[in-house]
Amino acid sequence: MFTIKTGGAVSTLRNFAKIILPNNTISTSSLLCKVEDRKQMLASLPKIDEGTAGEKSIDIDSLIQKKENVFPDKETPNRLFNGIPFNELPICNIKVSKNNTIISFTDHKGQTRLLRSCGMEGFKNTRKGTNIAAQATAISISSRALDIGWKTIRVAIRGLGPGRLSAIKGLQMGGLNIVSVTDATPVSWNPPRPRKQRRL
């Protein structure tokens, strides 16, 4: 009878009389990955995707210390952005639902100048409600806004759906400078009674 040591575990083997070994022991060590190689491998892996590219969390406290004029105050309506007062900037209204995204541009008085939706861009059926459709619509309407001469705009977004962030990103990709983003989603504090639960 002799023993075989493998990586700390000892197993006893009987009926091995034909093999003659010195000291009747065999020691083997399993190949272990080096810690440095594992660290290099983990460092080379891509970082965990946090969602849409460019969408990162922001530490607001550090932002306040860097820029004190980030949040609106009583002087905001008269503050100049590219030579135009804030309250005279054109407004981009984005209405997002789970089935479609409608983007319209109004002047500061509220008169609609441009209007595009995902359906008008050629997307049909369920594709109208995707974030890609919203981004494509935003890029096309931003090029029309640049033709009018609007470069700096305000954004008011309303509703919940997959195209919320993609539409804003599409406006930026189209070459527009966004000064402020306002969430105008209506909130019902006394909503209608929910449906009866479905019986299975």
C-alpha positions in Angstrom: 0.0 0.0 0.0 1.2 3.5 -0.8 -0.2 7.1 -1.0 -0.5 9.6 -3.7 -0.5 13.3 -2.7 -2.4 15.6 -5.2 -2.7 19.3 -4.3 -3.2 18.6 -0.5 -5.7 15.8 -0.9 -4.3 12.4 0.1 -5.9 9.3 -1.5 -4.9 5.8 -0.5 -4.5 3.1 -3.2 -4.4 -0.6 -2.6 -3.5 -3.5 -4.8 -0.7 -1.6 -6.6 2.1 -4.0 -5.8 3.4 -4.2 -9.4 4.7 -0.5 -9.4 7.9 0.0 -7.4 8.6 3.5 -6.4 11.2 5.1 -4.1 9.6 5.8 -0.7 6.3 4.5 -2.1 5.0 8.1 -2.6 4.1 10.2 -5.6 3.6 14.0 -5.2 2.0 16.2 -7.8 0.9 19.8 -7.6 -2.0 21.1 -9.7 -1.2 24.0 -12.0 -2.6 27.2 -10.4 -3.1 30.5 -12.2 -0.8 33.2 -11.0 -2.4 36.1 -9.2 -0.6 38.6 -11.4 -1.9 36.9 -14.6 -5.4 36.9 -13.2 -5.1 40.7 -12.4 -3.9 41.4 -15.9 -6.7 39.3 -17.4 -9.3 41.2 -15.3 -7.8 44.6 -16.2 -8.0 43.7 -19.9 -11.7 42.9 -19.8 -14.1 45.6 -20.9 -15.8 47.5 -18.1 -19.4 46.6 -17.2 -21.8 48.5 -19.5 -24.0 50.8 -17.5 -26.6 51.1 -20.2 -26.6 53.5 -23.0 -23.2 54.7 -24.0 -22.4 58.1 -22.5 -25.0 57.7 -19.8 -23.0 57.9 -16.5 -23.8 58.8 -13.0 -22.8 62.3 -11.9 -21.7 63.4 -8.5 -23.8 66.5 -8.0 -21.9 67.9 -5.0 -18.6 68.0 -6.9 -20.5 69.6 -9.9 -21.9 72.3 -7.6 -18.4 73.2 -6.4 -17.0 73.4 -9.9 -19.9 75.4 -11.4 -22.2 77.5 -9.3 -24.5 78.5 -12.2 -25.7 74.9 -13.0 -29.1 75.3 -11.4 -31.6 78.0 -12.4 -32.1 81.1 -10.3 -33.9 84.4 -10.7 -31.4 85.6 -13.2 -31.7 82.6 -15.5 -34.4 84.0 -17.9 -32.1 86.9 -18.8 -28.8 85.0 -19.0 -27.4 84.9 -22.5 -26.6 81.7 -24.4 -24.8 82.4 -27.7 -26.1 85.9 -27.5 -29.8 84.9 -27.0 -31.6 85.3 -23.7 -32.7 82.1 -22.1 -36.4 82.9 -22.3 -36.2 83.6 -26.0 -34.5 80.3 -27.0 -36.5 77.9 -29.2 -38.0 74.9 -27.3 -37.9 71.3 -28.5 -40.9 69.3 -27.2 -40.4 65.6 -27.1 -43.5 63.5 -26.4 -42.5 59.9 -25.7 -44.9 56.9 -25.4 -44.2 53.2 -25.6 -45.5 53.1 -29.2 -44.1 56.3 -30.7 -41.9 59.4 -30.2 -43.1 62.8 -31.5 -40.6 65.7 -31.6 -41.7 69.3 -32.3 -39.9 72.6 -32.3 -41.6 75.8 -31.2 -40.3 79.3 -30.9 -40.3 81.1 -27.5 -43.9 82.2 -28.1 -45.1 78.7 -28.5 -45.8 78.6 -32.2 -45.0 75.2 -33.7 -42.4 75.5 -36.5 -41.2 71.9 -37.0 -42.9 68.5 -36.3 -41.6 65.0 -36.9 -42.5 61.6 -35.5 -41.0 58.1 -35.9 -43.9 57.1 -38.1 -43.1 60.1 -40.4 -39.5 58.9 -40.6 -40.6 55.6 -42.1 -40.7 53.3 -39.1 -43.8 51.1 -39.0 -45.7 49.2 -36.3 -43.7 48.2 -33.2 -40.5 49.7 -34.6 -41.9 53.2 -34.0 -41.5 52.7 -30.2 -37.8 51.8 -30.3 -35.0 54.0 -29.1 -33.3 53.7 -32.5 -36.4 55.2 -34.2 -36.4 58.1 -31.7 -32.7 58.8 -32.3 -33.1 58.8 -36.1 -36.1 61.1 -35.8 -34.2 63.5 -33.6 -31.2 63.6 -35.9 -33.4 64.4 -38.9 -35.4 67.2 -37.2 -32.2 68.7 -35.8 -30.8 69.2 -39.3 -34.1 71.0 -40.2 -33.7 73.2 -37.1 -30.1 74.1 -38.1 -31.5 75.1 -41.6 -33.9 77.6 -39.8 -30.9 79.0 -37.9 -31.5 77.4 -34.5 -28.3 76.2 -32.9 -29.0 76.6 -29.2 -32.2 75.1 -27.8 -34.1 74.1 -24.7 -35.7 70.7 -24.4 -38.9 69.7 -22.7 -39.6 66.0 -22.5 -42.9 64.5 -21.6 -44.0 60.9 -21.1 -42.3 57.5 -20.4 -40.9 55.2 -23.1 -37.8 53.8 -24.6 -37.0 56.9 -26.7 -36.5 59.3 -23.8 -32.7 59.5 -23.6 -32.2 58.5 -27.2 -34.1 61.5 -28.6 -32.0 63.9 -26.5 -28.8 62.2 -27.6 -30.0 62.3 -31.3 -30.5 66.1 -31.0 -26.9 66.4 -29.7 -25.6 64.2 -32.5 -27.5 66.4 -35.0 -25.4 69.4 -34.0 -27.7 71.2 -31.6 -26.5 72.8 -28.4 -28.9 71.8 -25.5 -29.0 74.4 -22.7 -31.6 72.8 -20.4 -33.6 69.7 -20.2 -37.1 69.9 -18.5 -39.1 66.8 -17.5 -42.7 67.8 -18.0 -44.2 64.3 -17.6 -47.7 64.7 -16.1 -48.2 63.1 -12.7 -51.6 62.1 -11.5 -51.9 62.3 -7.7 -55.4 60.7 -7.9 -55.0 58.0 -10.6 -57.9 55.9 -11.8 -58.6 52.6 -10.1 -56.3 49.8 -11.4 -57.7 46.9 -13.3 -58.8 43.8 -11.5 -56.0 41.3 -11.3 -56.1 38.7 -14.0 -57.1 35.3 -12.9 -54.9 32.4 -14.2 
